Amino acid sequence: MIGFGIVTGLLFLLMAAVLELNRNTLLGFGLLLAATVGFVLLFCRVLQGARWYGKLLGYLGYVAVFTLILFLTWPPIRAVPAYEGKAPVYTEPVRTRQGNVRGVVIADGAVELYCAIPYAQPPVGELRWREPQDPLPWEGVRTGDHFAPMCMQPTHLPIYDSLARIIGYHDYKISLHDNYVPPVSEDGLYVNLWKPAGAVRDLPVLVYIHGGTLQTGQPWYADYAGTGLAKEGLVVVNLGYRLGVFGYLADEGLAAESPHGTTGNYGLLDQIKALQWVQRNVAAFGGDPNNVTLAGESAGAASVSALCTSPLAKGLFRRVILESSTVASVTPPHSFRGFEEAIASGRELKARYGVSTPQELRALPAERIVNEAYTQHHMTLDGYALTETPYESYQKGVHNEEAVLHGYNAEESGPFILFSHANMKNYEGKVRAYFKDYADEVLALYAPKTDREADSFWAQIYGAVFFNYPHYCLNRLAAQNGIPAWEYYFSKTNGRLSCWHSGELPYFYGNIPADSKLFDEKDRALSETILGYVANFAAAGDPNGPGLPPWGADDGSATILELGDTVSTVPEKYLALYAIMDEMNGWK
């Protein structure tokens, strides 16, 4: 009986853990407890004296009942609430161009949050793969107390996301309030707006574009929520935009339909539409439409970088913040492609699904093509939203921003090489595969003697190629055009993502959880410093201000401001590698 108790207890704990990690409803835990009691009674009365195979069949039956419970109590799809608790406090209605909206008061009364305000019509049916259309007006007051669905994207089982929080972020929390999964829909073109509570006017505005390789992501994630900056006196707008195949498919038939002959940039056009919404409506929330800063991280920063030279975005913002990506190098390393490459990829997609016309494309169920996000997640040189590469535009003095704050993290490569580490056996092959004729120069610069060194050098090279070097390019292009640019290097370690890709986000937007043991007082002090830089930059185009370490605009790109255990100017450590990449890419 002792062995039975141990095995059954372990099985019960494992099953309960699966229900928790998968976010099953509370009913599932009750049914599991009942099934376990029933199994124990069955064993004591019937199976205790049975042969081994009888006991095995009993355990298999127990597991089968659990499997049934797992599916019967699967977490429902439910909109994410914008407030905590059961009784939200609502704001007074605000009048937008399309109708009245009200939000909720959060952060102990300091901030108002207005969720799910439409900035365009749902891009469904005949509007799939068309330029975004103006939102339709509504009657009455629209209540924004839940976030809109995230734009259509590949999804995983809930347990996958929970394991990512445990293994990657180290911040998983057991909760009785998250037994659901957020909705995913093509109907996702909405903004969320945070503002200081009460009557305000002419406040600086920050518009944030989320990352996710142009394939995934949502505009309500806690790390870049607008709460922290709203407490600093800013109005913050986060937006959803079409992703993957729905945002970046390029097709000649779709281009022929377009009044502007465009295709392949629907997600980028959504971002422009959201910026236009801000121009027309943000004053009603107390924001100054003439003082807009556009910010983004990763693919969001790549989008910001493209919008800096898009003719359609001129006049929609004044300054930009780019975290961990730009597309300003001669040949952008990701998120960007030429028109012919994009059209060829679209043809291959149509062949895979046996369709040939826009009508047949639109008839394909979203769920059937959503995984094409992995083949369609690049902005396109379409001749309309993007008439040339940003590098070419900057060389001609064409740009939309008047100031830049940008930079990268110390360990950008972390999540991208998690399952492809280097060692002495494969290091040279990895370097030669990318650098080809220039590989000997790189191998001479980074010559490992041990497996550990090989892994470290490859991590540095990978991060420099895909993230750091494009910022170096942007910094020089900005100086060339007389644009003041402040570049940072984020190196602060912590118990969470540390200084991996996206690790800086809660620091930049003032969203380090107050009760998190993964951050200490040094982390919180650094976040206050960075938040001060961001707020100052958004307000006046210069991050410097009283009580902050001085941050000089960098004309020569030889130094960079380190944001780590200390905040100070340090030499740019990758200049020798950048010189090789300049030669390799034809930088002029």
C-alpha positions, 0 to 999 in steps of 0.5 A: 500500500505504501508503494501504491500511495507514493505512485498515486500521489505522484501521479496526482501531483503531475496531473494537477500540475498539467491542469495548472500549466495548461490553465484548465478551469477550476472544475478540472481540479475538482473532477481530478480530485474526485477521480483520484478518490474514486481510484483509491477506493477502487484499488482498496476494494477491488485491485489490491489483490489483483495481479500486476496487469490488473493493477496496470489496467487500473492505472491506465484507466485513471490516466484515461479519466484524467485525459478526459478531464483535461479536454472537458475542462479546457481553458475557454477563450476570453478577452484579457481584462484591463483591470484587477478585481471584480468591480472596475472604476470607469472613466468619464466618456471621451469623444473620438472622431467615431464615437464616445469611449470610456475606460477604466482607472488603474494604478491606484487611481493614477492612470486611465486606460482605454482599451480596444478603440478601433482605428480601422475597420476589421480587415476580414472578408473582402478587406483581407489584404487591402489597405486599412479603411477608416473605422466606422462610427458607433452610437452610444458609449463604447466601453474599453475595459478588456483588450481586443484580440491579438492579431491572427498568428500561430498559437501554442498550447497553453502549457507551452506558454507556461513552460516558457514563463518557467524556463525562459522568464523564470516568473511563472505564478500560480493563479486562480484568475488566469484559467483562460486563453486570450482570443486571436482574430483577424479582427485586431486593428485596435489601439490601447491608450494610457493617460494620467488620470483626470483632466490633462492637455498637451501632454507628450505622446508615445506610440509603441509598436510591439515586436515578435518577428512580424509574426506574433505579439500583442499590444497589451503585454505588461513589460511595455504597457503604458502605465509607467510612462503615464505616471510620468505625464505621457499619453501612451498608445499601443497598437495591434497590426496585421502579422505574418501572412495577413500582414506581409503577403505580396501578390501581383493580383492583390497589387492590381486591386490596390488603388496605389498598386501596393502589396506586401506591407499591410501590417506597415500600412496598419501602423501608419493608419494608427498614427493617423488615428493618433493625429486625429484623436489623441488631443481628446485624451489630453495628448499633443498630436504635434509632439509624438514619439514613435517607439518599438522593440525588435520587429517593432523597432524594425517597423519604426526604422522603416517608417522613418523613411516612408513617405506615407509617415511624414508628419505623423511623429517627430522622434523615434526610439528603436530597441534592438533592431533597425533596417538602416544597414545597406542590406537589412539582416531581417524583416525586410525584402525586395519586391521580386523576392516578395512576389516570388514567395507569394507565388510559392504560397499560392501554389502550395494551396492551389489558388491563383486569384485574390478571391481564392486567396480570401476564401482560404480559412484563416486557420489554414494559412496562419502558419504561413507566418514563417514564410511571410514576415518581411516588409516589402519594397513596394514602391508606395509605403517603401520606395527605397531602402532606408539606407538609400533614403538617408544617403539622400537626406530623406527622413521623417524623424528629428531625433533618435534614441536607440540601442541594443542589449549585451546578449541579444543572441540568447534566445536565437541560439538557445538550441544551436550553440557553437563549439570548436567543431562547428564554430568555423563552419558557422562563421564561414556560412555567414561571412564567406569571403570575409570569414578569415578576417572574422576568424582572426579577430575571434579565435577561440581556444576552447568550446566555451570561448567558441560558444561565447564568440559565436553569441557575440558575432550573432548578436552583432550581425543581426542586432548591434551592427544595424544600430551602428549604421543608423547612428552614422546615418543620423550624424550624417543627416544632422539628426541628434542620436543617443545610443545605449548598450543595455547590460544589466543582469537580473533573475529574469531575462537579464540582458537578453533580447527584450530584457530591457523592456520593463526598465524602459517603460517603468513596469518592473513588478513591485513584488518581483523577487527577480529584480533588486533595488539596483534594477529598480533604480536603473529603471527609474533612470531609464524611464527618466531618459525616455520621458525626457526624450519624448517630451523634448527630444533630449533624454538628459535632465536633472538628476540623470547621468549625462548622456551625450549625443554621439557623432562619431559612434565610437562610444556608447552609453552603458545602462548596467550596474553603472550608467556611463559612457564606454567604448563601442566594443565591436568596431573591428567587426563592424569594419569588416561588415562595412566592407562586406556590405558595401557601406559608403 
